[in-house]
């Protein structure tokens, strides 16, 4: 109690001042460029509202916004408008973990099982996982359990409560500490760790030990009571009205709401300026080059290089200026965020948006921070974007032909052939790079026709072979980003016996539909998140990138550091009443062949079964183009999709219970067990 009183008294003495924008620096140009760039993002990149703030030596020196809070009223974004900050939340749970370590409540290098006794996995190596490995993404855990986490107007803790149980049946994809690959589950486990050690809920811990000392009144979680109208409205393509409030119920991973001003105030903790909350030693430890402890690319110029909770502790392009920059980005379905700080200069910027992408908030943060450091005289000039020339093809050494063969990444396999010094590759960089040809240019490198993308092969100390991607991407009107990652992992062929081949061949191309997702889930806006399509590479023995081990099981084989090895999974098939189901990440899916057409009569009732699982229907020619009106219980809802998988109506988002059924589409009903839906069909 004495410590808490001391913390609160100190915080009162260190109230954060807000100074007139750029009071001691001639920065009208910075302010103008920030507003120009913000307006560009709002007008051209699907962002409805954007908010940003810069803190310099403890003072807010710029705070502004673009776009609107609400499209209907045209009310503007203000400094007090709240946004979801997505994975920037990871810096909060990491700081909370380091606070416990500084008070000798935990040791971040002791096994996690020391503090979470019921943490178990189906892989004995789990006993080696430490809190440090959760913060630097090196635990080896598969990645993410998203089921029942992103919910409309629903702060259910189901995802949090079931995580430990689901992990008990899972393996690790690598030795703990061997390599770092982005892992959301690690930060959910940190949330649980904090709760077990402190005796408080994580939301209570944040309020008590972070928000109160910093006087943060807009930093909240889905579990907190606050006026939800303070959150900026969010929108979905094709829907005119604002969506219900997004609750990201993986709080430690990505569930905090805040404002740009309050995020940069919290950044003072992260860079060691609020030692009443987090010691300078702990803040420095979070900035350590954790990524270098395991398998990693050799290039230092990158936008990804993990610390403890940080995405980057040596963020490009600031390293080109001799400046250390720390970065954390965040994305939920509807919100996007970026926090960049220059610890040696006590300067931080936060950028939050509704709609768009985390790419845009991060580019904005870097560009405006460079403008600000130039205006302050920290840097003399802003370096121009790198330019590239078409590659000059040279003769390729024959030993590089050995890199031809089977490769894969999470969800797929690809046969890569090097021929005449050229490689044809499918789209790369999560779709940012189109399918194209790469030619050999020397030094083991292949380049695309524009010269901005370099492909090479790497064989690090873990014994794997990777295809490495080094790319500079220009976003029109915004700027350039550089990323170096491992894109693909080389695989061995996996011959199957004929009976196993036959079983898997029958699954090729089949869709399996989610049964366990709550009807309040935002996933119902995006059918591809609910439908798992199985693609079988029968000649090599893989299914959707997993290695087939028997007639009903395929397991992850990927251990790809940095980003592309994230969110791996196993496939487990089983039968219920002679109907094939699929289990992924503890969630059940039903095979499309078992889904029946909706009853074509004028009236019918659909009831949620006793197991509470969703009920799917096909829309055939008998019911297509008719108007379906549904009388649903308060706890229930439904979604309708067209033949292309685009949502036509999702009642929990639109409150609309009448829709014309598109031919070849799908309908799903969800709710509590026993919920009955009265369905009426009539001609238009």
C-alpha positions in Angstrom: 0.0 0.0 0.0 2.9 2.4 0.9 4.4 1.8 -2.5 1.1 2.6 -4.3 0.7 5.8 -2.3 4.2 6.8 -3.3 3.5 6.0 -6.9 0.4 8.1 -6.9 2.0 11.1 -5.1 5.0 11.0 -7.6 2.6 10.9 -10.5 0.8 14.0 -9.2 4.1 15.9 -9.2 5.0 14.7 -12.7 1.8 15.8 -14.5 2.3 15.8 -18.3 2.2 19.4 -19.6 0.7 20.3 -23.0 2.6 23.0 -24.7 1.6 25.1 -27.7 2.5 23.2 -30.9 6.2 23.5 -31.6 6.6 26.3 -29.1 10.4 26.3 -29.2 10.9 25.1 -32.7 9.9 26.7 -36.0 7.7 23.7 -37.1 4.8 25.1 -39.0 6.1 23.0 -41.9 5.9 19.9 -39.8 2.4 20.6 -38.8 1.4 21.3 -42.4 3.0 18.2 -43.7 1.4 16.1 -41.0 -2.0 17.4 -41.9 -1.3 17.0 -45.6 -0.3 13.4 -45.1 -3.2 12.6 -42.8 -5.6 14.0 -45.3 -4.0 11.9 -48.0 -4.5 8.7 -46.0 -8.1 9.6 -45.2 -9.0 10.5 -48.8 -7.1 7.7 -50.6 -6.7 4.7 -48.3 -10.0 3.8 -46.7 -9.5 5.6 -43.4 -12.5 7.3 -41.9 -10.6 8.9 -39.0 -7.0 9.4 -38.0 -5.5 10.9 -34.8 -1.8 11.7 -34.0 0.3 13.2 -31.3 4.0 13.9 -30.7 5.6 14.2 -27.2 9.0 15.9 -26.8 10.7 15.8 -23.4 7.5 15.2 -21.6 5.4 17.8 -23.4 2.7 17.3 -26.1 4.0 19.5 -29.0 1.6 18.3 -31.7 -1.8 16.9 -31.5 -4.2 16.8 -34.4 -6.5 14.7 -36.5 -8.1 14.1 -39.9 -11.3 12.6 -41.1 -14.5 12.2 -39.0 -15.6 10.5 -35.8 -19.0 9.7 -37.5 -19.7 9.7 -41.2 -23.4 10.3 -40.6 -23.0 13.5 -38.4 -19.6 14.5 -39.9 -18.5 15.2 -36.4 -14.7 15.5 -36.3 -12.1 13.5 -34.5 -10.9 15.3 -31.4 -7.9 14.7 -29.1 -10.2 12.9 -26.7 -11.7 10.5 -29.3 -10.7 6.9 -28.4 -9.4 4.2 -30.8 -8.4 0.6 -30.4 -4.6 0.4 -30.4 -4.3 -3.3 -31.4 -1.0 -4.9 -30.8 0.5 -1.7 -29.4 -1.2 -3.2 -26.3 1.8 -5.7 -26.3 4.1 -3.0 -25.0 1.7 -2.5 -22.0 1.6 -6.1 -21.0 5.4 -6.3 -21.5 5.9 -3.3 -19.3 3.6 -4.8 -16.7 5.6 -8.0 -16.8 8.9 -6.1 -16.3 7.3 -4.2 -13.4 6.6 -7.5 -11.7 10.2 -8.6 -12.4 11.6 -5.3 -11.0 9.7 -5.9 -7.8 11.1 -9.5 -7.6 7.7 -11.0 -8.0 8.9 -13.0 -11.1 12.1 -13.8 -12.9 11.6 -13.4 -16.7 14.2 -16.2 -17.3 12.6 -18.8 -15.1 10.1 -21.3 -16.6 6.6 -20.0 -17.1 5.4 -23.0 -15.2 6.8 -21.4 -12.1 4.0 -18.9 -12.2 1.3 -20.6 -14.2 1.2 -24.1 -12.7 -1.5 -25.4 -15.0 0.3 -24.3 -18.2 1.0 -27.5 -20.1 1.4 -28.6 -23.7 1.7 -31.9 -25.6 5.4 -31.3 -26.0 7.8 -31.6 -23.2 9.8 -28.6 -24.4 7.1 -26.3 -23.1 8.8 -26.6 -19.7 11.6 -24.5 -21.1 9.4 -21.5 -22.1 10.1 -18.4 -20.1 8.4 -15.0 -19.8 11.3 -13.5 -21.8 10.5 -15.8 -24.7 6.9 -14.7 -24.7 8.0 -11.1 -25.0 10.5 -11.7 -27.7 8.4 -14.1 -29.7 10.8 -17.1 -29.3 8.6 -19.5 -27.3 8.0 -21.8 -30.3 4.2 -21.7 -29.7 2.2 -22.0 -32.9 0.9 -18.5 -32.8 -2.7 -17.3 -32.3 -6.0 -18.5 -31.1 -8.4 -15.9 -32.5 -11.7 -17.9 -31.9 -14.3 -15.9 -30.1 -12.0 -12.9 -29.4 -13.1 -10.1 -31.7 -16.7 -9.5 -30.8 -19.3 -6.8 -31.4 -20.7 -5.3 -28.2 -19.6 -8.4 -26.3 -16.7 -8.5 -23.8 -17.0 -12.3 -23.2 -13.8 -13.8 -21.7 -14.3 -17.2 -23.4 -11.0 -16.9 -25.5 -9.0 -15.9 -22.4 -10.6 -18.6 -20.2 -10.1 -21.4 -22.7 -6.5 -20.7 -23.9 -4.7 -22.9 -21.4 -7.0 -25.8 -22.1 -6.4 -25.5 -25.8 -2.7 -25.3 -25.5 -2.6 -28.6 -23.6 -3.1 -30.5 -26.9 -0.7 -28.5 -29.0 3.0 -29.0 -29.9 5.8 -26.5 -30.4 7.1 -25.6 -33.8 10.7 -24.9 -32.7 12.9 -25.2 -29.6 12.1 -22.5 -27.1 14.5 -19.6 -27.6 15.8 -20.9 -30.9 14.2 -18.3 -33.2 11.7 -15.5 -33.0 8.4 -15.5 -35.0 5.5 -13.2 -34.2 3.3 -15.0 -31.6 0.1 -13.5 -30.2 -0.5 -16.4 -27.7 2.6 -15.4 -25.9 1.1 -12.1 -24.8 -2.1 -13.7 -23.8 0.0 -15.9 -21.5 1.7 -12.8 -20.1 -1.8 -11.4 -19.3 -2.6 -14.6 -17.4 0.8 -14.5 -15.7 0.2 -11.0 -14.4 -3.2 -12.0 -13.1 -1.8 -15.1 -11.3 1.1 -13.2 -9.7 -0.7 -9.9 -8.8 -4.0 -11.3 -7.8 -5.8 -8.7 -9.9 -7.5 -9.0 -13.2 -5.3 -7.6 -16.0 -7.6 -4.7 -16.5 -7.4 -3.8 -12.8 -3.6 -4.1 -12.9 -3.5 -1.6 -15.8 -5.8 0.8 -14.1 -4.0 0.6 -10.8 -0.3 0.6 -11.8 -0.3 2.4 -15.2 -3.4 4.5 -15.8 -3.8 6.1 -12.4 -0.1 7.1 -12.0 -0.1 8.5 -15.5 -3.5 10.2 -15.1 -4.8 8.3 -18.1 -8.5 8.7 -18.4 -9.0 7.3 -21.9 -6.9 4.1 -21.7 -9.4 1.3 -21.2 -10.0 -2.3 -22.0 -13.2 -4.2 -23.0 -13.7 -5.2 -19.4 -13.8 -1.6 -18.1 -16.9 0.5 -17.7 -16.7 3.7 -19.8 -18.7 5.6 -22.3 -18.4 3.6 -25.6 -19.6 6.7 -27.5 -16.1 8.0 -26.9 -14.8 5.4 -29.4 -14.6 6.6 -33.0 -17.1 4.9 -35.3 -15.9 2.1 -37.6 -17.2 1.0 -41.0 -17.2 -2.0 -43.3 -17.1 -1.9 -47.1 -20.6 -2.2 -48.5 -22.3 -1.2 -45.2 -23.4 2.4 -44.8 -24.1 2.5 -41.1 -21.4 2.5 -38.4 -20.6 -0.9 -36.9 -21.2 -1.9 -33.3 -18.3 -1.5 -30.9 -15.3 -3.8 -31.5 -14.2 -5.7 -28.4 -10.7 -7.2 -28.9 -10.9 -9.6 -26.0 -7.3 -10.7 -26.2 -6.4 -7.7 -24.0 -2.7 -8.4 -23.5 -2.3 -9.1 -27.2 -4.3 -6.3 -28.6 -7.4 -5.2 -26.6 -6.6 -1.7 -25.3 -8.4 1.4 -26.3 -6.7 4.8 -26.0 -5.9 8.1 -27.6 -2.8 9.3 -29.4 -1.9 11.7 -26.6 -2.3 9.0 -23.9 -0.2 6.5 -25.9 2.7 8.9 -26.1 2.3 9.6 -22.4 2.7 5.9 -21.8 5.7 5.9 -24.1 7.5 7.9 -21.4 7.3 4.7 -19.3 8.8 2.6 -22.1 11.8 4.9 -22.6 12.7 5.1 -18.9 11.4 8.5 -18.1 8.8 7.4 -15.5 11.0 5.4 -13.0 8.1 5.7 -10.5 6.3 3.1 -12.7 9.1 1.2 -14.6 12.8 1.4 -13.7 15.2 2.7 -16.3 17.0 -0.6 -16.2 13.8 -2.4 -17.1 13.0 0.0 -19.9 16.5 -0.5 -21.3 16.1 -4.3 -21.1 12.9 -4.0 -23.2 15.0 -2.3 -25.9 17.6 -5.0 -26.1 18.3 -6.7 -29.4 16.5 -9.9 -28.6 16.1 -10.8 -32.3 19.8 -11.5 -32.5 19.7 -14.3 -29.9 18.3 -16.7 -32.4 17.9 -17.4 -36.1 17.5 -14.2 -38.0 18.4 -12.5 -41.3 21.8 -10.9 -41.5 20.6 -7.5 -42.8 20.4 -4.8 -40.2 18.3 -2.3 -42.2 14.8 -3.6 -41.5 11.4 -2.6 -40.1 11.3 -5.8 -37.9 13.9 -6.5 -35.2 12.3 -7.7 -32.0 13.0 -6.4 -28.5 10.8 -7.3 -25.5 7.3 -6.3 -26.6 8.7 -4.1 -29.4 8.4 -5.0 -33.1 11.6 -3.1 -33.8 14.4 -1.8 -31.6 16.5 -0.6 -34.6 13.8 0.7 -36.9 14.6 1.7 -40.5 15.1 4.3 -41.9 16.2 5.9 -38.6 19.3 3.8 -38.4 20.5 5.5 -41.7 20.7 8.7 -39.6 22.5 7.1 -36.7 19.3 7.3 -34.6 17.9 4.5 -32.5 14.1 4.2 -33.0 11.7 1.8 -31.3 8.5 0.8 -33.0 5.3 -1.1 -32.2 2.4 -1.4 -34.7 -1.1 -2.7 -34.1 -4.0 -3.9 -36.2 -7.4 -5.2 -35.2 -10.2 -5.7 -37.8 -11.3 -2.1 -37.6 -8.5 -0.1 -35.8 -4.8 0.5 -36.6 -2.0 2.0 -34.6 1.7 2.9 -34.6 4.0 4.0 -31.8 7.5 5.1 -32.7 9.9 6.6 -30.1 13.4 7.9 -30.2 14.7 7.1 -26.6 17.9 9.0 -26.9 16.0 12.2 -27.8 12.9 11.7 -25.6 10.6 12.1 -28.6 7.6 9.8 -29.4 4.8 9.8 -31.9 1.5 7.8 -31.8 -0.8 7.5 -34.8 -4.2 5.8 -34.5 -6.8 5.2 -37.3 -10.2 3.7 -37.9 -10.1 1.8 -41.2 -7.1 1.5 -43.5 -4.1 -0.5 -42.5 -1.2 -0.4 -40.0 1.1 0.1 -42.9 -0.3 3.6 -43.3 -0.1 4.6 -39.6 3.5 3.3 -39.4 4.6 5.2 -42.6 2.9 8.4 -41.2 4.7 8.0 -37.9 8.2 7.6 -39.6 7.7 10.4 -42.1 6.4 13.0 -39.6 9.0 12.0 -37.0 11.7 12.6 -39.6 10.2 16.0 -40.4 10.2 16.8 -36.7 13.8 15.8 -36.1 14.9 17.8 -39.1 13.0 20.9 -37.8 14.8 20.4 -34.4 18.2 20.2 -36.1 18.7 16.6 -35.0 19.2 15.6 -38.7 20.2 17.9 -41.5 18.2 16.6 -44.4 15.7 13.8 -45.0 17.3 11.2 -47.3 15.4 10.6 -50.6 13.7 7.3 -51.1 16.0 4.7 -52.7 15.7 4.2 -56.4 16.3 1.1 -58.5 17.3 0.1 -62.0 16.2 -2.9 -64.0 18.5 -5.8 -63.1 21.4 -6.9 -65.3 21.3 -10.7 -65.6 24.6 -12.6 -65.3 25.5 -16.2 -65.6 24.4 -18.2 -62.5 26.7 -20.8 -60.8 25.4 -24.3 -61.3 25.4 -25.0 -57.6 22.4 -22.7 -57.1 20.3 -25.2 -59.0 20.3 -27.3 -55.8 17.9 -24.8 -54.3 15.2 -25.8 -56.7 12.5 -28.0 -55.1 9.5 -28.0 -52.8 8.9 -25.0 -50.6 6.1 -23.8 -48.4 4.8 -21.3 -46.0 1.9 -21.4 -43.6 -1.2 -22.6 -45.6 0.5 -23.6 -48.9 3.3 -25.3 -50.7 4.9 -24.3 -54.0 7.3 -26.0 -56.4 10.2 -23.7 -57.0 12.3 -24.2 -60.2 15.4 -22.3 -61.0 16.0 -22.5 -64.8 18.4 -20.5 -67.0 19.2 -18.2 -64.1 15.6 -17.3 -63.5 12.8 -18.0 -61.0 9.1 -17.5 -61.5 7.5 -16.9 -58.1 3.8 -16.5 -57.0 2.8 -13.4 -55.1 5.0 -12.6 -52.1 4.9 -10.3 -49.1 1.4 -11.1 -48.1 0.1 -10.1 -51.6 2.0 -6.8 -51.8 4.2 -8.3 -54.6 2.5 -9.8 -57.7 3.6 -13.0 -59.4 6.7 -12.2 -61.4 10.0 -13.4 -62.7 13.3 -12.9 -60.9 16.7 -13.0 -62.7 20.1 -13.9 -61.3 22.3 -10.8 -60.8 25.3 -12.2 -58.9 26.3 -12.7 -55.2 23.6 -15.4 -54.9 20.8 -12.9 -55.6 17.9 -12.7 -58.0 16.0 -9.5 -58.7 12.6 -8.5 -60.1 12.3 -6.4 -63.3 12.0 -3.1 -61.2 15.0 -4.0 -59.2 13.4 -3.2 -55.8 12.9 -6.8 -54.8 15.8 -9.2 -54.1 15.5 -12.9 -53.6 18.2 -15.1 -52.1 18.6 -18.4 -50.2 19.8 -18.8 -46.7 20.8 -21.7 -44.6 21.1 -20.6 -40.9 22.2 -22.6 -37.9 18.9 -24.3 -37.4 19.6 -26.5 -40.5 16.6 -25.2 -42.5 16.8 -23.7 -46.0 14.8 -20.5 -46.5 14.0 -18.2 -49.5 14.8 -14.7 -48.3 12.9 -11.6 -49.4 14.4 -8.1 -49.3 12.0 -5.6 -50.6 11.5 -1.8 -50.8 7.9 -1.0 -51.4 6.5 2.5 -52.3 3.0 3.4 -51.2 1.8 6.1 -53.5 1.7 9.5 -51.9 3.0 8.1 -48.6 6.5 6.8 -48.8 8.8 3.8 -48.9 9.3 0.9 -46.5 11.9 -1.8 -46.4 11.4 -5.3 -45.1 13.7 -8.3 -45.0 12.0 -11.6 -44.1 12.2 -15.3 -44.7 9.4 -16.0 -47.1 9.5 -19.8 -47.7 11.0 -22.9 -46.1 12.4 -25.8 -48.2 10.5 -29.0 -47.6 11.2 -32.7 -48.1 8.7 -34.7 -50.1 6.4 -36.9 -48.0 5.3 -40.0 -50.0 1.9 -41.4 -49.0 0.5 -44.9 -49.4 -2.4 -45.3 -51.8 -5.1 -45.6 -49.2 -4.0 -42.4 -47.5 -3.8 -40.7 -50.8 -7.4 -41.7 -51.7 -8.8 -40.2 -48.4 -7.0 -36.9 -48.8 -7.8 -36.6 -52.5 -11.5 -36.6 -51.6 -10.8 -33.6 -49.3 -9.0 -31.5 -52.0 -10.8 -28.3 -52.6 -13.4 -28.9 -50.0 -14.6 -26.2 -47.6 -15.1 -26.7 -43.9 -17.3 -24.2 -42.0 -16.8 -22.9 -38.5 -19.2 -24.2 -35.8 -17.9 -22.7 -32.6 -17.7 -19.0 -33.3 -20.1 -16.8 -31.4 -22.6 -15.0 -33.5 -21.3 -11.7 -32.1 -18.0 -12.4 -33.7 -16.6 -9.9 -36.3 -15.4 -12.9 -38.3 -18.9 -13.2 -39.7 -18.2 -10.1 -41.8 -15.5 -12.1 -43.6 -16.5 -15.6 -44.7 -12.9 -16.6 -45.6 -12.2 -16.5 -41.9 -15.0 -19.0 -41.2 -14.4 -21.3 -44.1 -11.2 -23.4 -44.2 -10.5 -24.6 -47.8 -8.3 -27.7 -47.9 -5.7 -27.7 -50.7 -3.9 -31.0 -51.1 -0.5 -31.4 -52.7 -1.0 -35.2 -53.1 2.3 -35.8 -55.0 4.4 -34.3 -52.2 2.2 -35.4 -49.2 1.0 -32.0 -47.9 -2.4 -30.4 -47.2 -2.7 -26.6 -46.9 1.0 -26.5 -46.0 0.7 -29.2 -43.3 2.5 -32.5 -43.5 0.1 -35.5 -43.9 0.9 -38.1 -41.2 -2.1 -40.4 -41.6 -5.6 -40.5 -43.1 -7.0 -38.0 -40.6 -4.1 -35.9 -39.4 -1.6 -33.4 -40.9 0.9 -31.4 -38.8 2.8 -28.2 -39.0 6.4 -28.4 -40.3 7.1 -24.7 -40.6 9.7 -23.0 -38.5 10.1 -19.7 -40.4 11.5 -16.9 -38.2 10.3 -13.2 -38.2 6.8 -13.2 -39.6 5.9 -15.8 -42.2 6.0 -18.7 -39.7 3.3 -17.2 -37.5 -0.1 -18.7 -36.8 0.8 -22.3 -37.8 -1.7 -25.1 -37.3 -2.4 -28.8 -37.5 -5.4 -30.5 -39.3 -7.3 -33.1 -37.4 -10.3 -34.7 -39.0 -13.0 -36.7 -37.2 -16.5 -38.0 -37.7 -19.7 -37.1 -35.8 -22.8 -39.2 -36.9 -21.0 -40.1 -40.1 -20.3 -36.5 -40.9 -16.7 -35.4 -41.3 -15.5 -32.5 -39.2 -12.2 -30.7 -38.9 -10.5 -29.4 -35.8 -8.0 -26.5 -36.0 -6.8 -24.6 -33.0 -9.4 -26.2 -30.8 -12.2 -25.0 -33.1 -14.6 -27.3 -35.0 -15.6 -27.1 -38.7 -18.1 -29.1 -40.7 -17.6 -30.3 -44.2 -19.5 -28.5 -46.9 -21.1 -31.8 -48.2 -23.0 -32.1 -44.9 -24.6 -28.7 -45.2 -28.2 -28.8 -46.5 -30.2 -26.2 -48.5 -32.5 -24.0 -46.5 -36.1 -25.1 -46.5 -37.8 -23.6 -49.6 -41.3 -23.4 -48.0 -42.8 -20.1 -46.8 -42.0 -20.7 -43.1 -39.7 -22.8 -41.1 -37.8 -22.8 -37.8 -34.1 -23.3 -37.3 -32.8 -24.1 -33.8 -29.4 -24.0 -32.3 -28.5 -27.5 -31.0 -27.7 -28.4 -27.5 -23.9 -28.1 -28.1 -24.4 -24.4 -29.0 -22.8 -24.8 -32.4 -23.8 -22.6 -35.4 -26.1 -24.0 -38.1 -25.2 -23.5 -41.8 -27.4 -23.7 -44.9 -26.9 -23.5 -48.6 -29.0 -21.3 -50.9 -30.1 -23.3 -53.9 -32.2 -22.2 -56.9 -35.4 -23.0 -55.0 -34.8 -20.3 -52.4 -32.6 -18.0 -54.3 -33.9 -14.5 -55.1 -36.6 -14.7 -52.5 -36.8 -12.4 -49.5 -35.9 -14.1 -46.2 -37.2 -12.4 -43.0 -36.0 -13.8 -39.7 -37.5 -13.4 -36.2 -34.5 -14.0 -33.9 -34.0 -14.1 -30.2 -31.9 -11.3 -28.7 -29.0 -13.7 -28.2 -29.2 -14.9 -31.8 -28.2 -13.6 -35.2 -27.5 -14.7 -38.7 -25.3 -13.9 -41.7 -25.9 -14.3 -45.5 -23.2 -14.5 -48.1 -23.3 -14.5 -51.9 -21.7 -17.1 -54.1 -18.4 -15.2 -54.0 -18.3 -15.3 -50.2 -19.1 -11.6 -49.7 -21.3 -10.8 -46.8 -24.8 -9.6 -47.9 -26.2 -9.1 -44.5 -24.9 -9.8 -40.9 -27.7 -9.0 -38.5 -25.5 -8.3 -35.5 -23.8 -5.6 -37.5 -26.7 -4.1 -39.4 -29.8 -5.0 -37.2 -31.4 -5.9 -40.5 -33.5 -9.1 -40.3 -34.7 -9.1 -43.9 -32.6 -9.9 -47.0 -32.9 -11.2 -50.6 -31.1 -14.6 -50.8 -28.4 -14.8 -53.4 -28.2 -17.9 -55.5 -25.2 -20.2 -54.6 -24.7 -18.4 -51.3 -24.7 -19.5 -47.7 -26.6 -18.7 -44.5 -25.4 -19.2 -41.0 -27.5 -18.9 -37.7 -25.8 -18.6 -34.3 -26.8 -18.0 -30.7 -27.3 -19.8 -27.5 -28.3 -23.5 -27.3 -32.0 -23.8 -27.9 -32.4 -20.4 -29.6 -35.1 -20.7 -32.3 -35.2 -18.6 -35.5 -38.6 -18.2 -37.2 -37.8 -18.0 -41.0 -40.2 -16.6 -43.6 -39.5 -16.8 -47.3 -41.5 -14.9 -49.8 -41.2 -13.9 -53.5 -39.9 -10.4 -54.2 
